[in-house]
Amino acid sequence: DSSSSSDESFLSDDKNTLINDDSESDTDEQKALRNRHGPRTRNELAVDELPPIENLTITLSEETPIECIGHIRRIIDGKLVIIESLVHSPASSLRVRGP
């Protein structure tokens, strides 16, 4: 259906639209965050806006294979880790989810 394809394209474009302009309904806190973090795309969260996670204890058996997926390049505000993947490695998205 061609209208479905058109809708997907519109939604895709909408996700990548930069949020730069101040809305009159924005609170001072929202405006300050926008100025602090620079332009963002719609629904993008800054590190400060991420929900807190509990301390994790992870236990692996000795038989669990461990695979190098890349190298840590940056740790931002002690909360966000940027990993550069190894060449020819498949893309990974490691997300820690709360309870």
Backbone as a printed PyTorch tensor [residue, N CA C, xyz], in Angstrom:
tensor([[[  0.8460,  -1.1780,   0.0000],
         [  0.0000,   0.0000,   0.0000],
         [  0.8850,   1.2340,   0.0000]],

        [[  0.7240,   2.1260,  -0.9620],
         [  1.6100,   3.2810,  -1.1090],
         [  1.4390,   4.2840,   0.0190]],

        [[  0.2350,   4.4310,   0.5870],
         [  0.0590,   5.3790,   1.6870],
         [  0.8200,   4.9120,   2.9220]],

        [[  0.8950,   3.6120,   3.1320],
         [  1.6440,   3.0660,   4.2510],
         [  3.1200,   3.4010,   4.1180]],

        [[  3.6640,   3.2470,   2.9270],
         [  5.0610,   3.5720,   2.6670],
         [  5.3190,   5.0530,   2.8990]],

        [[  4.3970,   5.8860,   2.4600],
         [  4.5230,   7.3250,   2.6410],
         [  4.5040,   7.6920,   4.1200]],

        [[  3.6280,   7.0450,   4.8920],
         [  3.5460,   7.3020,   6.3270],
         [  4.8430,   6.9230,   7.0210]],

        [[  5.4260,   5.7720,   6.6500],
         [  6.6810,   5.3420,   7.2570],
         [  7.7850,   6.3460,   6.9720]],

        [[  7.8320,   6.8600,   5.7590],
         [  8.8370,   7.8520,   5.3970],
         [  8.6610,   9.1090,   6.2330]],

        [[  7.4180,   9.5540,   6.3950],
         [  7.1410,  10.7510,   7.1800],
         [  7.5590,  10.5420,   8.6330]],

        [[  7.2250,   9.3770,   9.2070],
         [  7.5970,   9.1020,  10.5870],
         [  9.1050,   9.0370,  10.7460]],

        [[  9.7720,   8.4390,   9.7820],
         [ 11.2210,   8.3490,   9.8240],
         [ 11.8460,   9.7370,   9.8050]],

        [[ 11.3460,  10.6120,   8.9350],
         [ 11.8640,  11.9770,   8.8640],
         [ 11.5840,  12.7210,  10.1620]],

        [[ 10.4060,  12.4980,  10.7460],
         [ 10.0100,  13.1920,  11.9570],
         [ 10.9370,  12.8460,  13.1170]],

        [[ 11.3930,  11.5930,  13.2170],
         [ 12.2750,  11.1710,  14.2950],
         [ 13.6120,  11.8970,  14.2360]],

        [[ 14.0290,  12.2750,  13.0440],
         [ 15.3340,  12.8940,  12.8790],
         [ 15.2780,  14.4140,  12.8590]],

        [[ 14.1190,  14.9990,  13.0830],
         [ 13.9830,  16.4480,  13.0920],
         [ 14.6380,  17.0000,  14.3450]],

        [[ 15.4760,  18.0090,  14.1700],
         [ 16.1320,  18.6130,  15.3180],
         [ 15.1480,  19.4720,  16.0890]],

        [[ 15.2640,  19.4500,  17.3950],
         [ 14.4320,  20.2600,  18.2630],
         [ 15.2820,  21.4540,  18.6870]],

        [[ 15.1100,  22.5860,  18.0410],
         [ 15.9100,  23.7620,  18.3480],
         [ 15.0910,  24.9120,  18.9040]],

        [[ 13.8520,  25.0480,  18.4430],
         [ 13.0970,  26.2350,  18.7960],
         [ 12.4390,  26.0830,  20.1600]],

        [[ 12.3510,  27.1960,  20.8740],
         [ 11.7050,  27.2010,  22.1750],
         [ 10.2000,  27.2490,  21.9940]],

        [[  9.5310,  26.4100,  22.7120],
         [  8.0760,  26.4300,  22.7180],
         [  7.6440,  27.2570,  23.9160]],

        [[  6.5470,  27.9650,  23.7850],
         [  6.0830,  28.7780,  24.9010],
         [  5.6720,  27.9150,  26.0840]],

        [[  5.3480,  26.6440,  25.8350],
         [  4.9370,  25.7600,  26.9250],
         [  6.1320,  25.1190,  27.6350]],

        [[  7.3480,  25.3040,  27.1050],
         [  8.5300,  24.7290,  27.7410],
         [  8.7760,  25.3820,  29.1000]],

        [[  9.1560,  24.5620,  30.0680],
         [  9.5150,  25.0970,  31.3780],
         [ 10.9360,  25.6400,  31.3050]],

        [[ 11.3100,  26.4340,  32.2980],
         [ 12.6790,  26.9560,  32.3450],
         [ 13.6830,  25.8140,  32.4150]],

        [[ 13.3130,  24.7360,  33.1290],
         [ 14.2030,  23.5790,  33.2410],
         [ 14.4150,  22.9220,  31.8760]],

        [[ 13.3470,  22.7730,  31.0880],
         [ 13.4680,  22.1830,  29.7520],
         [ 14.3510,  23.0540,  28.8610]],

        [[ 14.1810,  24.3700,  28.9420],
         [ 14.9980,  25.2830,  28.1320],
         [ 16.4630,  25.2050,  28.5590]],

        [[ 16.7130,  25.1360,  29.8640],
         [ 18.0890,  25.0450,  30.3580],
         [ 18.7450,  23.7520,  29.8940]],

        [[ 18.0060,  22.6340,  29.9550],
         [ 18.5480,  21.3570,  29.4770],
         [ 18.8810,  21.4260,  27.9950]],

        [[ 17.9990,  22.0260,  27.2150],
         [ 18.2330,  22.1240,  25.7750],
         [ 19.4950,  22.9510,  25.5080]],

        [[ 19.6630,  24.0530,  26.2320],
         [ 20.8410,  24.8910,  26.0400],
         [ 22.1060,  24.1730,  26.4890]],

        [[ 22.0090,  23.3860,  27.5440],
         [ 23.1780,  22.6760,  28.0700],
         [ 23.6340,  21.5660,  27.1360]],

        [[ 22.6930,  20.8340,  26.5580],
         [ 23.0290,  19.6560,  25.7670],
         [ 23.0500,  19.9170,  24.2680]],

        [[ 22.6950,  21.0990,  23.8290],
         [ 22.7020,  21.4070,  22.3990],
         [ 21.5010,  20.8230,  21.6860]],

        [[ 21.4830,  20.9500,  20.3650],
         [ 20.3360,  20.4510,  19.5910],
         [ 20.1910,  18.9420,  19.7370]],

        [[ 18.9400,  18.4870,  19.7850],
         [ 18.6660,  17.0610,  19.9040],
         [ 17.5510,  16.6900,  18.9440]],

        [[ 17.4410,  15.3940,  18.6760],
         [ 16.3290,  14.9230,  17.8580],
         [ 15.1400,  14.6550,  18.7700]],

        [[ 13.9610,  14.6180,  18.1800],
         [ 12.7380,  14.3770,  18.9530],
         [ 12.8690,  13.0400,  19.7000]],

        [[ 12.4560,  13.0240,  20.9460],
         [ 12.4820,  11.8470,  21.8300],
         [ 13.8810,  11.4260,  22.2690]],

        [[ 14.9040,  12.2060,  21.9430],
         [ 16.2580,  11.8920,  22.3990],
         [ 16.3880,  12.2900,  23.8650]],

        [[ 17.0100,  11.4450,  24.6650],
         [ 17.2140,  11.7320,  26.0770],
         [ 18.6700,  12.0790,  26.3270]],

        [[ 18.8960,  13.0640,  27.1760],
         [ 20.2470,  13.3910,  27.6200],
         [ 20.6210,  12.4010,  28.7220]],

        [[ 21.9010,  12.2810,  29.0150],
         [ 22.3610,  11.3470,  30.0410],
         [ 21.6610,  11.6310,  31.3690]],

        [[ 21.4810,  12.9170,  31.7080],
         [ 20.8270,  13.2880,  32.9700],
         [ 19.3610,  12.8750,  33.0210]],

        [[ 18.7470,  12.6380,  31.8740],
         [ 17.3290,  12.3010,  31.8150],
         [ 17.0700,  10.7880,  31.8340]],

        [[ 18.1240,   9.9840,  31.7630],
         [ 17.9560,   8.5310,  31.7830],
         [ 17.4940,   8.0800,  33.1580]],

        [[ 16.6390,   7.0700,  33.2160],
         [ 16.1890,   6.5920,  34.5290],
         [ 17.3510,   5.9370,  35.2710]],

        [[ 17.3620,   6.0530,  36.5940],
         [ 18.4510,   5.4260,  37.3580],
         [ 18.3350,   3.9070,  37.2980]],

        [[ 19.4780,   3.2490,  37.3900],
         [ 19.4700,   1.7870,  37.4410],
         [ 20.0560,   1.3550,  38.7830]],

        [[ 19.6360,   0.2050,  39.2290],
         [ 20.1440,  -0.3240,  40.4890],
         [ 21.5480,  -0.8720,  40.2700]],

        [[ 22.3090,  -0.9770,  41.3680],
         [ 23.6120,  -1.6280,  41.2760],
         [ 23.3930,  -3.0690,  40.8510]],

        [[ 24.2280,  -3.5260,  39.9450],
         [ 24.0710,  -4.8740,  39.4030],
         [ 25.1610,  -5.7950,  39.9310]],

        [[ 24.7910,  -7.0170,  40.1910],
         [ 25.7580,  -8.0620,  40.4860],
         [ 25.5420,  -9.1350,  39.4340]],

        [[ 26.5670,  -9.3670,  38.6280],
         [ 26.4560, -10.3420,  37.5460],
         [ 27.4090, -11.4880,  37.8470]],

        [[ 26.8850, -12.6980,  37.8460],
         [ 27.6920, -13.8800,  38.1070],
         [ 27.5910, -14.8070,  36.9050]],

        [[ 28.7400, -15.1910,  36.3720],
         [ 28.7870, -16.1000,  35.2260],
         [ 29.4550, -17.3970,  35.6440]],

        [[ 29.0030, -18.4870,  35.0560],
         [ 29.6730, -19.7590,  35.3250],
         [ 31.0020, -19.7630,  34.5610]],

        [[ 31.8870, -20.6460,  34.9550],
         [ 33.1900, -20.7150,  34.2850],
         [ 33.0620, -21.1620,  32.8370]],

        [[ 31.9570, -21.8040,  32.4970],
         [ 31.7490, -22.2780,  31.1260],
         [ 31.1950, -21.1880,  30.1980]],

        [[ 30.7700, -20.0720,  30.7530],
         [ 30.1830, -19.0050,  29.9370],
         [ 31.2640, -18.3700,  29.0690]],

        [[ 31.0820, -18.4070,  27.7440],
         [ 32.0900, -17.7850,  26.8760],
         [ 32.0250, -16.2580,  26.9800]],

        [[ 33.1840, -15.6380,  26.9920],
         [ 33.2710, -14.1810,  27.0130],
         [ 33.8890, -13.7530,  25.6950]],

        [[ 33.2470, -12.8190,  25.0400],
         [ 33.6840, -12.3890,  23.7160],
         [ 33.9620, -10.8890,  23.7270]],

        [[ 35.1120, -10.5020,  23.2180],
         [ 35.4490,  -9.0850,  23.1010],
         [ 34.6150,  -8.4800,  21.9710]],

        [[ 33.8750,  -7.4190,  22.2770],
         [ 33.0470,  -6.7770,  21.2500],
         [ 33.6220,  -5.4430,  20.7930]],

        [[ 34.6130,  -4.9370,  21.5270],
         [ 35.1950,  -3.6580,  21.1450],
         [ 36.0260,  -3.0840,  22.2750]],

        [[ 36.3140,  -1.7920,  22.1450],
         [ 37.1560,  -1.0960,  23.1130],
         [ 36.3950,   0.1030,  23.6670]],

        [[ 36.5080,   0.3130,  24.9650],
         [ 35.8640,   1.4770,  25.5800],
         [ 36.6060,   2.7230,  25.1210]],

        [[ 35.8810,   3.6640,  24.5480],
         [ 36.4780,   4.9100,  24.0670],
         [ 36.1800,   6.0830,  24.9830]],

        [[ 35.0160,   6.0950,  25.6120],
         [ 34.6450,   7.1920,  26.5020],
         [ 33.6680,   6.6880,  27.5580]],

        [[ 33.7520,   7.3050,  28.7130],
         [ 32.7330,   7.1490,  29.7440],
         [ 32.2560,   8.5600,  30.0390]],

        [[ 30.9810,   8.8070,  29.8230],
         [ 30.4240,  10.1520,  29.9390],
         [ 29.6900,  10.2760,  31.2640]],

        [[ 30.1290,  11.2420,  32.0640],
         [ 29.5040,  11.5300,  33.3640],
         [ 29.3780,  10.2900,  34.2420]],

        [[ 30.2510,   9.3090,  34.0540],
         [ 30.1980,   8.1000,  34.8600],
         [ 28.9390,   7.2780,  34.6600]],

        [[ 28.1750,   7.5780,  33.5930],
         [ 26.8830,   6.9280,  33.3920],
         [ 26.7370,   6.2500,  32.0400]],

        [[ 27.4050,   6.7640,  31.0300],
         [ 27.2140,   6.2750,  29.6680],
         [ 28.5620,   5.8310,  29.1200]],

        [[ 28.6300,   4.6180,  28.5840],
         [ 29.8790,   4.0710,  28.0590],
         [ 29.7850,   3.9960,  26.5420]],

        [[ 30.7790,   4.5800,  25.8600],
         [ 30.8570,   4.5260,  24.4010],
         [ 31.8970,   3.4710,  24.0480]],

        [[ 31.4600,   2.4490,  23.3070],
         [ 32.3450,   1.3500,  22.9200],
         [ 32.5370,   1.3800,  21.4130]],

        [[ 33.7960,   1.3840,  20.9780],
         [ 34.1070,   1.2850,  19.5450],
         [ 34.1940,  -0.1970,  19.2080]],

        [[ 33.3440,  -0.6320,  18.2950],
         [ 33.3090,  -2.0600,  17.9710],
         [ 34.5550,  -2.4640,  17.1920]],

        [[ 34.8580,  -3.7450,  17.2440],
         [ 35.9750,  -4.2800,  16.4820],
         [ 35.6230,  -4.2860,  15.0010]],

        [[ 36.6340,  -4.1650,  14.1510],
         [ 36.4190,  -4.2050,  12.7080],
         [ 35.8080,  -5.5550,  12.3380]],

        [[ 34.8420,  -5.5380,  11.4530],
         [ 34.1450,  -6.7330,  10.9630],
         [ 33.2980,  -7.4250,  12.0330]],

        [[ 32.9780,  -6.7170,  13.1050],
         [ 32.0920,  -7.2760,  14.1290],
         [ 30.6660,  -6.8230,  13.8550]],

        [[ 29.6930,  -7.6650,  14.1610],
         [ 28.3020,  -7.2300,  13.9890],
         [ 27.9670,  -6.1320,  14.9960]],

        [[ 27.0530,  -5.2660,  14.6330],
         [ 26.6400,  -4.1820,  15.5230],
         [ 25.9180,  -4.7570,  16.7360]],

        [[ 26.1400,  -4.1440,  17.8900],
         [ 25.4890,  -4.5770,  19.1260],
         [ 24.9080,  -3.3690,  19.8240]],

        [[ 23.8200,  -3.5730,  20.4990],
         [ 23.2360,  -2.5350,  21.3400],
         [ 23.0180,  -3.1610,  22.7020]],

        [[ 23.9010,  -2.8350,  23.6260],
         [ 23.8020,  -3.4000,  24.9640],
         [ 23.0450,  -2.4190,  25.8310]],

        [[ 21.9320,  -2.8380,  26.3340],
         [ 21.1150,  -1.9600,  27.1620],
         [ 20.8820,  -2.6350,  28.5000]],

        [[ 21.0580,  -1.8580,  29.5430],
         [ 20.7630,  -2.3500,  30.8790],
         [ 19.3500,  -1.9010,  31.1950]],

        [[ 18.5180,  -2.8260,  31.5340],
         [ 17.1110,  -2.5080,  31.8100],
         [ 16.8440,  -2.6410,  33.3050]],

        [[ 16.0520,  -1.7390,  33.7950],
         [ 15.6610,  -1.7810,  35.2060],
         [ 14.6290,  -2.8610,  35.4450]],

        [[ 14.2330,  -3.0110,  36.6870],
         [ 13.2680,  -4.0710,  37.0340],
         [ 11.9180,  -3.8660,  36.3910]]])
